[in-house]
Amino acid sequence: PDSLQMSAVSYFFKLSMVLRNIHTTLTEEYQLPSWASYIAFACATILLGGVLGLLMVCCIDCIWPPRREVVPTAGAGKEQRREDKKDSDVEEDDDDDLEGSQDEGTEADEGSQYEEDGSQVEEDDLSQAEEDEGEGASS
């Protein structure tokens, strides 16, 4: 009776009596249906389990912190390939590279449009100068 296990069993029995009294209070005094009381106990159990689980994970992380992988860098311009990468990951990286080149292509196109516009302006200036010379010669 004085052992730790028997003390734990007695506390669980006392807890069950408290919960039975709460159920009785909810159903008799507050006139709630028994299924509503069961739903309330189920929600309380889920919330309590989530909180206790979160506390347990935090305590374990404090005692045994997660390891951080140190990735050695071989070269500045070379890309490291991880062993756990799948082929589909490599394809996704290729897709990202294509998207970047497409963006660069649009910028180059915009730059070439400006050059074309600029050259048209210069051509317009030349034709205007030729017209001015023609008028000056005829006068």
C-alpha positions in Angstrom: 0.0 0.0 0.0 2.9 2.4 0.6 4.5 1.7 -2.8 4.7 4.2 -5.6 2.6 2.1 -7.9 -0.3 1.8 -5.4 -0.1 5.5 -4.7 -0.5 6.2 -8.5 -3.5 3.8 -8.7 -5.2 5.5 -5.7 -4.7 8.9 -7.4 -6.2 7.6 -10.7 -9.2 6.3 -8.7 -9.6 9.7 -7.0 -9.4 11.4 -10.5 -12.1 9.0 -11.8 -14.4 10.0 -8.9 -13.9 13.7 -9.6 -14.7 13.2 -13.3 -17.8 11.2 -12.4 -18.9 14.0 -10.1 -18.4 16.5 -13.0 -20.4 14.4 -15.3 -23.2 14.1 -12.8 -23.2 17.9 -12.3 -23.3 18.5 -16.0 -26.2 16.1 -16.7 -28.3 16.7 -13.6 -27.8 20.3 -12.6 -27.2 21.9 -16.0 -29.6 19.5 -17.8 -27.0 18.7 -20.6 -27.5 15.5 -22.5 -25.0 12.8 -21.6 -23.5 12.9 -25.2 -22.7 16.6 -24.7 -20.8 15.7 -21.5 -18.9 13.0 -23.3 -18.0 15.4 -26.1 -16.7 17.9 -23.5 -14.6 15.2 -21.9 -13.3 14.1 -25.3 -12.3 17.7 -26.2 -10.7 18.2 -22.8 -8.7 15.0 -23.2 -7.5 15.9 -26.7 -6.4 19.4 -25.6 -4.7 18.1 -22.4 -2.9 15.4 -24.5 -1.7 18.0 -27.0 -0.4 20.4 -24.3 1.3 17.6 -22.4 2.8 16.2 -25.6 4.1 19.7 -26.5 5.7 20.1 -23.1 7.3 16.7 -23.4 8.8 17.5 -26.8 10.1 20.8 -25.5 11.7 19.1 -22.5 13.3 16.5 -24.6 14.6 19.2 -27.0 16.2 20.9 -24.0 17.8 17.8 -22.7 18.9 16.3 -26.1 19.0 19.2 -28.6 18.7 18.2 -32.3 21.9 17.8 -34.2 22.7 20.4 -36.9 24.3 19.1 -40.1 27.5 20.9 -41.1 27.8 20.9 -44.9 31.4 21.4 -46.1 31.8 23.8 -48.9 34.0 22.4 -51.7 34.1 25.4 -54.1 32.5 28.7 -54.4 30.9 28.1 -57.8 30.2 24.4 -57.5 26.9 23.1 -56.4 26.9 20.4 -53.7 24.7 17.3 -54.4 23.3 15.8 -51.3 23.1 12.0 -51.2 19.4 12.1 -50.0 18.3 14.2 -53.0 16.0 12.4 -55.4 16.1 12.8 -59.1 12.8 14.7 -59.0 14.5 17.3 -56.7 17.2 17.8 -59.4 14.5 18.3 -62.0 12.9 20.9 -59.8 16.2 22.7 -59.5 16.5 22.7 -63.3 13.0 24.2 -63.5 14.1 27.0 -61.2 17.1 27.7 -63.4 14.8 27.9 -66.5 12.5 30.3 -64.8 15.5 32.5 -64.0 16.7 32.5 -67.6 13.3 33.3 -68.8 13.2 36.4 -66.6 16.7 37.4 -67.8 15.4 37.0 -71.4 12.6 39.4 -70.9 14.9 41.9 -69.4 17.2 41.5 -72.5 14.2 41.9 -74.8 13.2 45.1 -73.0 16.7 46.4 -73.3 16.8 45.6 -77.0 13.5 47.4 -77.5 15.0 50.5 -75.9 17.9 50.2 -78.2 15.6 50.0 -81.2 13.7 52.9 -79.9 16.9 54.8 -79.4 18.1 54.0 -82.9 14.8 55.1 -84.4 15.2 58.4 -82.6 18.6 58.8 -84.0 17.3 57.9 -87.5 14.6 60.5 -87.1 17.2 63.1 -86.1 19.3 62.3 -89.1 16.3 62.6 -91.5 15.4 65.9 -89.8 19.0 67.1 -90.3 19.0 66.1 -94.0 15.7 68.0 -94.5 17.2 71.0 -92.8 20.3 70.9 -95.1 18.0 70.5 -98.1 16.0 73.6 -97.2 19.2 75.5 -96.5 20.6 74.6 -99.9 17.5 75.6 -101.8 17.3 79.0 -100.1 
